[in-house]
């Protein structure tokens, strides 16, 4: 009998995943990980980790499976939270959930599970894995979950073939309502429990307060850029320009607009942000269209359709291109049309990935709102397989 260690989080998804593994005949062991217990910046009422552990233990007891506990707080701080601070300090917006899966759940946690004798490690992610044989060797396909509203494959866009080899995703074929129904039918304590939100394992936070643990608040100017700014008439996205130029973001100087307010630190803001500006009296809401952490300036524009929010291309540095399917990797001079996602829950967008000596460039068929440095771009083929990803550089 194959042994599976399930990352039991105290939520309904991993609870049902554990039950399904049992039904499939696996020898199942639960492993709960504590990754964060610093409450700095955590919003009141957010469930602390010990509540999660209590629910996880209740489920393990109900299913009559062994329950283990591991503290990965040090690894999480070094490999996820410190990375977050570093990225925000550079004026980029990281995705800690993607890093948590690559560095913690499918690395530090997976190693701990294998030490317990696991043949496989399972999670409650809404995604699917398929094994195919190529040239006598097993290759693993990472596919979108069947529930389009909950598909979490994007969060796993940095996984490797080695990590996928040991991974199982038992609920990938189910919808969220089906998962809750199974939990209720089996009398699992998590059946009606709300889904966790916010930063992976940290929860909902007041981001500026959280970041001020390491990044000092510093007053700066908020500059509004009009929608008819002359730079938009010479857009870098013009189709007759080289890819390198099309992928350039808009660059502003404070003399391009006018001051409309002040902020407490440019690194606390991100492209497309509306909340937290606290500037009223405008015909349309203000959105962040650019940040300059060197000069400590935030640039804003009025309305959701402000041209500063939209771009047609982005760049990924050569050393930050990752192929889940190395056998399908493109080489300099090659290109391929893919379905692309630049944030979780965003519908996939049509675009072309070009590989050059200076990096990967994605050219979208339609301008995209809020392309943000530090986030991950992930590319899928037509049947929902996640082929690769990379950190957006610009």
C-alpha positions in Angstrom: 0.0 0.0 0.0 1.4 3.4 -1.1 1.8 5.9 1.7 0.6 9.5 1.2 1.3 12.4 3.5 -1.4 15.0 3.2 -0.8 18.7 4.1 -3.8 19.0 6.3 -4.4 22.8 6.7 -7.6 23.0 8.7 -9.6 23.9 5.7 -12.3 22.0 3.8 -10.3 21.3 0.7 -7.4 19.4 2.3 -9.9 17.6 4.6 -11.8 16.2 1.6 -8.5 15.4 -0.2 -7.5 13.3 2.8 -10.9 11.4 2.7 -10.6 10.8 -1.0 -7.1 9.4 -0.7 -8.4 7.0 2.0 -11.2 5.9 -0.4 -8.6 5.3 -3.1 -6.8 2.8 -0.9 -3.8 4.9 0.2 -2.2 4.7 3.6 -2.8 8.3 4.6 -0.9 10.4 7.2 -1.8 14.0 8.1 1.0 16.6 8.5 0.1 20.1 9.7 2.7 22.8 9.3 3.0 26.0 11.2 4.6 28.6 9.0 3.7 31.9 10.7 2.8 33.1 14.2 3.8 36.8 14.2 0.7 38.8 14.4 2.2 42.1 13.3 -0.1 43.7 10.8 -2.6 40.9 11.0 -6.2 42.2 10.9 -8.4 41.6 13.9 -10.6 38.5 13.8 -8.3 36.6 11.4 -8.0 33.0 12.5 -4.7 32.2 14.1 -2.7 29.1 13.2 -3.8 27.3 16.4 -7.4 27.4 15.2 -6.3 25.8 12.0 -4.4 23.1 13.9 -7.5 22.3 16.0 -9.7 21.8 12.9 -6.9 19.7 11.2 -6.7 17.5 14.3 -10.5 17.1 14.4 -10.5 15.9 10.8 -7.6 13.5 11.3 -9.4 12.0 14.3 -12.6 11.6 12.4 -10.8 9.9 9.5 -8.7 7.9 12.0 -5.4 8.8 10.4 -2.1 9.7 12.2 -1.5 13.4 12.8 1.9 15.1 12.9 3.0 18.7 13.4 5.9 20.5 12.0 7.1 24.1 12.5 8.6 25.6 9.2 8.4 29.2 10.5 12.2 29.8 10.0 12.1 28.5 6.4 9.0 30.5 5.6 10.5 33.7 6.9 13.8 33.2 5.1 12.4 31.9 1.8 9.0 33.7 1.4 8.6 36.7 3.8 12.2 38.0 3.4 11.7 37.7 -0.4 8.5 39.7 -0.1 10.2 42.5 1.8 13.1 42.6 -0.7 10.7 42.8 -3.7 8.6 45.6 -2.2 11.7 47.5 -1.3 12.6 47.4 -5.1 9.2 48.7 -6.0 8.0 45.3 -7.3 4.9 43.4 -6.2 5.7 39.7 -5.3 3.3 36.8 -5.2 4.0 35.0 -1.9 1.6 32.2 -2.6 3.6 31.1 -5.7 6.8 31.2 -3.6 5.2 29.4 -0.7 4.3 26.4 -3.0 7.7 26.3 -4.7 9.8 26.9 -1.5 7.7 25.5 1.3 4.9 23.1 0.4 6.7 21.3 -2.3 10.2 21.6 -0.9 10.7 22.0 2.8 7.3 20.3 3.6 7.8 17.7 0.9 11.2 16.7 2.4 9.6 16.4 5.8 6.9 14.2 4.4 9.4 12.0 2.6 11.3 11.6 5.9 8.0 10.2 7.3 8.2 7.5 4.6 5.8 9.1 2.1 5.6 7.8 -1.4 3.6 10.9 -2.4 2.6 14.2 -0.9 -0.9 15.5 -1.4 -2.5 19.0 -1.1 -6.0 20.4 -1.4 -5.2 22.4 -4.6 -7.8 22.7 -7.3 -5.6 21.4 -10.1 -4.9 18.1 -11.9 -1.8 16.0 -12.6 -1.5 13.7 -15.6 1.3 11.2 -16.2 2.4 10.5 -19.8 5.2 8.4 -21.1 7.7 9.9 -23.5 10.7 8.1 -24.8 10.3 5.5 -22.1 10.3 8.2 -19.4 7.4 9.5 -17.3 6.5 13.1 -17.8 4.1 15.0 -15.6 1.5 17.4 -16.9 0.0 20.1 -14.6 -3.5 20.8 -15.7 -6.0 23.5 -14.6 -8.7 22.3 -12.1 -12.1 21.5 -13.6 -13.8 24.1 -11.4 -13.1 27.3 -13.4 -14.0 29.4 -10.4 -11.4 27.8 -8.1 -8.6 26.6 -10.5 -5.4 27.1 -8.5 -2.9 25.9 -11.1 -1.5 29.4 -11.3 -0.2 29.2 -7.8 1.8 26.1 -8.8 3.4 27.7 -11.9 6.9 27.4 -10.5 6.9 23.6 -9.8 9.4 21.3 -11.4 9.0 17.8 -12.8 10.8 16.4 -9.7 8.2 18.1 -7.4 5.3 17.0 -9.6 6.6 13.4 -9.6 5.7 13.1 -5.9 2.6 15.3 -5.9 -1.1 14.3 -5.8 -4.1 16.6 -6.1 -7.2 14.6 -5.1 -9.8 17.3 -5.5 -8.8 18.6 -9.0 -11.7 16.9 -10.7 -14.3 18.4 -8.3 -16.0 21.7 -7.9 -16.1 23.6 -4.6 -19.8 22.8 -3.9 -19.0 19.1 -4.5 -16.1 19.3 -2.0 -18.3 20.9 0.7 -21.1 18.3 0.0 -18.6 15.5 0.6 -17.3 17.1 3.8 -20.8 17.5 5.1 -21.8 13.9 4.2 -18.7 12.6 6.0 -19.3 14.8 9.1 -16.0 16.6 8.7 -15.5 19.6 11.1 -14.4 21.8 8.3 -17.5 21.3 6.1 -18.8 24.9 6.7 -15.5 26.6 7.5 -14.8 29.7 5.5 -11.8 29.6 3.1 -8.7 31.3 4.3 -7.7 34.6 2.5 -4.8 36.9 2.3 -1.1 36.1 2.3 -0.4 32.3 2.3 -0.1 31.3 6.0 -0.1 34.9 7.2 -3.7 35.6 6.5 -5.3 39.0 6.0 -3.0 41.8 6.7 -2.8 45.6 6.7 0.0 45.5 4.1 1.7 48.8 5.0 1.7 47.9 8.7 3.0 44.5 7.9 5.8 45.8 5.6 6.8 48.5 8.1 8.5 45.7 10.1 11.4 46.3 7.7 10.4 49.1 5.3 10.2 52.5 6.9 7.3 54.9 6.1 8.5 57.9 4.2 6.3 60.8 3.0 6.3 61.5 -0.7 4.2 63.1 -3.4 1.2 61.7 -5.4 1.3 63.0 -8.9 -1.7 62.8 -11.2 -1.0 62.1 -14.9 -3.8 63.2 -17.3 -5.1 60.6 -19.8 -4.0 62.8 -22.7 -0.4 62.9 -21.6 1.8 63.2 -24.7 3.8 60.1 -23.8 0.7 58.0 -24.6 0.7 59.2 -28.2 4.2 57.7 -28.6 3.3 54.5 -26.8 6.1 51.8 -26.6 3.4 49.3 -27.4 3.2 50.5 -31.1 3.2 47.3 -33.1 5.9 48.5 -35.5 8.5 48.7 -32.7 10.9 46.0 -31.6 9.7 43.7 -28.8 12.2 45.1 -26.4 10.6 48.6 -26.8 7.0 47.3 -26.8 7.6 45.7 -23.4 8.8 48.9 -21.8 6.5 50.4 -19.1 5.6 54.0 -19.2 8.1 56.2 -17.4 7.0 59.5 -15.8 8.6 62.5 -14.3 6.9 64.7 -11.7 6.8 67.5 -14.2 4.5 65.4 -16.4 1.6 65.9 -14.1 0.5 67.8 -11.0 0.6 67.0 -7.3 -2.8 65.8 -5.8 -1.7 64.5 -2.4 0.9 62.7 -0.3 1.6 59.1 0.6 3.7 57.3 3.3 6.0 55.3 1.1 6.0 54.4 -2.6 6.9 50.7 -1.9 3.6 50.2 -0.1 1.6 50.7 -3.4 1.2 48.6 -6.6 0.0 49.2 -10.1 -3.8 49.3 -10.4 -4.3 49.9 -6.7 -7.3 52.1 -5.8 -7.7 51.8 -2.1 -5.4 53.5 0.4 -4.8 56.7 -1.6 -7.4 58.7 0.4 -7.6 61.4 -2.3 -11.1 62.5 -3.2 -12.8 65.3 -5.1 -12.2 63.9 -8.5 -14.8 63.1 -11.2 -13.4 59.5 -11.4 -11.6 57.3 -8.9 -7.8 57.5 -8.9 -5.7 54.4 -9.6 -2.0 53.9 -9.2 -0.4 53.8 -12.7 3.3 53.8 -11.7 5.6 53.9 -8.6 9.1 55.3 -8.3 10.7 54.0 -5.1 14.0 55.9 -5.9 12.3 59.3 -5.9 9.5 58.1 -3.6 6.7 59.2 -6.0 3.4 57.6 -6.8 1.8 58.3 -10.2 -2.0 58.1 -10.5 -4.6 58.5 -13.2 -8.4 58.9 -13.2 -10.7 56.1 -14.1 -10.4 52.4 -14.8 -9.8 53.1 -18.5 -6.8 55.4 -18.0 -4.2 54.6 -20.7 -1.5 54.3 -18.0 -3.1 51.2 -16.7 -2.8 49.2 -20.0 0.1 47.6 -21.9 0.4 45.0 -24.6 3.7 43.4 -23.8 6.0 42.4 -20.9 9.5 41.0 -20.4 10.9 38.2 -18.3 14.6 38.0 -17.6 16.5 35.0 -19.0 17.3 33.6 -15.6 13.7 33.9 -14.4 12.1 31.8 -17.2 10.8 28.5 -15.8 9.5 25.5 -17.8 7.3 23.0 -16.0 7.7 21.0 -19.2 11.4 21.3 -20.1 10.7 19.1 -23.2 8.5 21.9 -24.6 10.9 24.7 -23.8 11.4 27.3 -26.5 14.9 28.5 -27.5 16.1 31.9 -28.6 14.5 32.8 -31.9 11.4 30.6 -31.3 7.9 31.7 -30.4 4.5 30.1 -29.7 1.0 31.2 -29.1 -0.3 30.4 -25.6 -3.2 31.2 -23.2 -1.6 33.5 -20.6 -2.5 34.5 -17.1 -0.7 37.4 -15.2 -2.6 37.1 -11.9 -4.7 34.6 -10.0 -8.4 34.5 -11.1 -7.7 36.5 -14.2 -9.3 34.8 -17.3 -6.5 33.4 -19.6 -5.6 35.8 -22.3 -4.4 35.1 -25.9 -0.8 36.1 -26.6 2.5 35.0 -28.1 5.6 34.1 -26.2 8.9 35.0 -27.9 12.3 33.8 -26.6 15.3 35.9 -27.4 18.8 36.2 -26.0 17.6 39.1 -23.8 14.8 37.2 -22.2 11.2 36.1 -22.8 8.6 38.6 -24.2 4.9 38.1 -24.1 2.9 40.1 -26.7 -0.8 40.1 -25.9 -3.5 40.3 -28.5 -5.4 42.8 -26.4 -3.8 45.4 -24.0 -3.7 44.1 -20.4 -4.6 46.0 -17.3 -2.1 46.3 -14.5 1.0 44.4 -15.8 3.1 44.5 -12.6 6.8 43.8 -12.1 7.3 41.0 -9.5 4.2 39.1 -10.4 4.3 35.8 -12.3 3.1 35.3 -15.9 2.1 31.7 -16.6 1.4 30.2 -20.0 -1.0 27.4 -20.8 -1.6 25.4 -24.0 -5.1 25.1 -25.5 -6.2 22.1 -23.3 -5.4 23.8 -20.0 -1.9 22.4 -19.4 0.5 24.8 -17.6 3.7 24.8 -19.6 5.8 27.4 -17.9 6.1 30.7 -16.1 8.3 33.6 -15.2 8.7 36.7 -13.0 7.5 39.8 -14.8 10.5 42.1 -15.0 8.9 45.1 -16.7 
